[in-house]
Amino acid sequence: MKTGSSVGTRAEPRRDVRAQGGRGRVAGVAMMLASAASNQTGAAVGALAFPVIGPAGVVAVRQWVAAAVLLAVGRPRLRSFTAAQWRPVLALAAVFATMNLALYTAVGRVGLGLAVTLEFLGPLAVALASSRRRTDLACAAAVAAAVVALIRPRPTSDFPGIGLGLLAACCWAGYILLNRSIGRTLPGAEGSAAAAALSGLAFVPIGAFVLVHHPPTVRALACAGAAGVLSSAVPFLADLLALRRVPARFFGVFMSVNPVLAAVAGLVVLGQALHWTQWLAILVIVTANCVSVVTARTP
């Protein structure tokens, strides 16, 4: 009886640990889904303010909100930064500002679903660029074909809008690489917070100019502010908490839901319908990312 009792005592904590791990994974998935849905809904709501203050006005408000949130969370000790630490932070600030302005301008020209899918090529390219595996080469070929189908070059194509989406993709790739570099030299979110603050400062004259020449309505300011909260504050905090509960690889796979949710948000909030070939192209890009991440070797 003692042996049975002691075995039972040992098994119960193990079951508790598994149960807690399972609940943590479910909570992590819920947070990631909430983050992605919030991000794309915020972008769609922000687009509602385009007719009044334009993409630049919306981005300015979003940058200010992002700066406030990241400064509160990261609390960077700016005076202690060295010149070597400041250089990637300044580069990240420029990339951060350019990425959001290019994306929101692209949304105004080609729609939310197409713009976010093009932007998503940035992190996908980072994942595939350094690989020589046949699986990743096949994924890259599939993505290239999907991009051609997604863009569907023709006389009526909005090539400036497509170009801006691809510029946002390049910026997102740079954002990832710069964050990796900063993470090795600065603790926590100090580097990201400093970059967001500088980016927000850079948008002060831009935002002031836009708001003076295009007086905002209460509704436009509310939409732009909502975009800042939903697309900056909520995703940042949700992703931070989710990464404590799920593996980084799983997080990378789940990022693929963003183009799909962007297309849905564009349809529901903005009435931007996609052709079935564009939906198929989005599915191919999402699947390629999932295959690449799932089959990657853990170092």
Secondary structure, DSSP 8 states (H G I E B T S, - for coil): -HHHHHHHHHHHHHHHHHHHHHHHHHHHHHHHHHHHHHHHHHHHHHHTTHHHHHHHHHHHHHHHHHHHHHHHHH---GGG--HHHHHHHHHHHHHHHHHHHHHHHHHHHH-HHHHHHHHHHHHHHHHHHT---HHHHHHHHHHHHHHHHHH---TT--HHHHHHHHHHHHHHHHHHHHHHHHHTTS-TTHHHHHHHHHHHHHHHHHHHHHHHHS---HHHHHHHHHHHIIIIIHHHHHHHHHTTTS-HHHHHHHTTHHHHHHHHHHHHHH-----HHHHHHHHHHHHHHHHHHHTS---
